Amino acid sequence: MELYKRYVDVVVKQTKNGNIVPLYVCWDNGMTYQIDKVLSKERRASQVGGCGVRYVCMICGQRRNLFLEKNRWFIESMHP
């Protein structure tokens, strides 16, 4: 199974301390998915190329890697 880099819109909360907390992932087709929980946050490289801050998240019961790369968000996706 090949992974792809899929750029997505993300709704975030920025705390008064400057921390960024992703809340929702928004697909191109208009679907919005709530991020149930952020399991971890660390600077990492992606399996699909690129690097940045990786947020390991639970979204609809599935563990997904969401990356903040410079000023854009992407998710490692099974479909381009």
C-alpha positions in Angstrom: 0.0 0.0 0.0 1.6 3.3 -1.2 1.2 6.5 0.8 0.7 9.9 -0.7 1.2 13.4 0.5 -2.2 15.1 0.5 -2.5 18.8 1.4 -5.5 19.6 3.5 -7.1 22.5 5.2 -6.9 22.3 9.0 -8.8 24.3 11.6 -6.5 25.0 14.6 -6.5 26.6 18.0 -3.5 28.7 18.8 -3.1 29.1 22.5 -1.9 32.3 24.3 1.5 30.5 24.7 1.8 30.1 20.9 1.1 26.4 20.8 -0.9 25.1 17.8 -3.5 22.5 18.4 -5.2 21.0 15.3 -9.0 20.5 15.8 -10.5 19.6 12.3 -9.2 18.3 9.0 -11.1 19.5 5.9 -11.0 17.5 2.6 -11.4 19.1 -0.8 -14.9 17.6 -1.2 -16.2 19.6 1.8 -16.1 16.8 4.3 -14.7 17.9 7.7 -13.4 15.4 10.3 -12.9 16.2 14.0 -9.5 15.3 15.5 -10.5 13.2 18.5 -7.1 13.3 20.2 -3.5 14.4 19.5 -1.4 11.4 20.7 2.0 13.0 20.1 3.7 16.0 18.5 7.3 16.0 17.3 9.6 17.2 14.6 9.9 14.4 12.1 10.3 13.5 8.4 7.4 12.0 6.5 7.4 8.6 4.8 6.1 10.4 1.7 8.7 13.2 1.6 9.0 16.4 3.4 9.3 17.1 7.0 8.0 19.4 9.7 6.0 19.0 12.9 4.2 15.6 13.0 1.0 15.3 14.9 -0.1 11.7 15.5 -3.8 12.0 15.7 -6.9 9.9 16.2 -9.5 10.9 13.6 -12.7 8.9 13.5 -11.1 6.1 15.4 -8.1 5.8 13.0 -4.5 6.8 13.8 -3.2 9.3 11.2 -0.1 11.3 10.7 -0.8 15.0 10.1 2.2 17.3 9.3 2.7 21.0 9.5 5.3 21.7 6.9 6.4 25.3 6.9 3.0 27.0 6.6 1.0 24.1 5.0 -0.7 21.0 6.4 -0.6 17.6 4.8 -1.7 14.1 5.8 -0.2 10.8 4.8 -3.0 9.4 2.7 -3.7 6.1 0.9 -5.2 7.9 -2.1 -3.7 10.9 -4.0 
